[in-house]
């Protein structure tokens, strides 16, 4: 089973609702969450 979408709200520094649509990745199974040090990646 693969997740299709992930919705989060008020998560760390992300106050607004954020949605990650895994279908947009297509056949690419690897993705990266990146940002500056202290930017709120958790």
SVG drawing of the C-alpha trace seen along z (x, -y; Angstrom):
<svg xmlns="http://www.w3.org/2000/svg" viewBox="-5 -29 27 31">
<polyline fill="none" stroke="black" stroke-width="0.4" points="0.0,0.0 1.3,-3.4 0.1,-6.8 -1.4,-9.0 -1.5,-12.3 -0.4,-13.6 -2.0,-16.6 -0.6,-18.3 -1.5,-21.4 0.2,-23.3 3.2,-21.0 6.4,-22.6 6.9,-25.9 4.2,-25.0 1.2,-26.8 -0.9,-26.6 -2.2,-23.4 0.3,-21.7 -0.5,-18.9 2.1,-16.5 0.7,-14.8 2.8,-11.7 1.2,-11.0 3.2,-14.0 6.4,-12.0 5.4,-9.6 7.9,-6.8 10.4,-8.7 10.2,-7.1 12.8,-9.3 12.1,-12.8 14.0,-15.3 12.8,-17.8 15.5,-20.5 16.1,-23.9 18.4,-26.1 19.6,-25.0 16.9,-26.1 14.2,-26.4 11.9,-23.9 12.6,-20.6 11.5,-17.9"/>
</svg>
